[in-house]
Amino acid sequence: MKKTLSELLKEIRIRKNLTVRQAAQLVGVCYSTYCGLENGKTPSYITIKKISVYMGITEEELRGKIK
């Protein structure tokens, strides 16, 4: 089954032993934005770019994860 963006973000953050605050800082978004992403909020285009760099995947791959 395909994972949602929120599931993937949380999984990667936990795998890297990061807090939500640390992950938000690495992605380059504020804490509340990152919390929203892990809870299913749809990211903006700029946030997608930032997350793709953090995750090491292309924006196209990342867009495939968004419901």
Protein Blocks (a to p, Z undefined) as FASTA:
>chain_A
ZZdfklmmmmmmmmnopafklmmmmnopafklmmmmmnopacdfklmmmmmmmnopafkl
mmmmpZZ
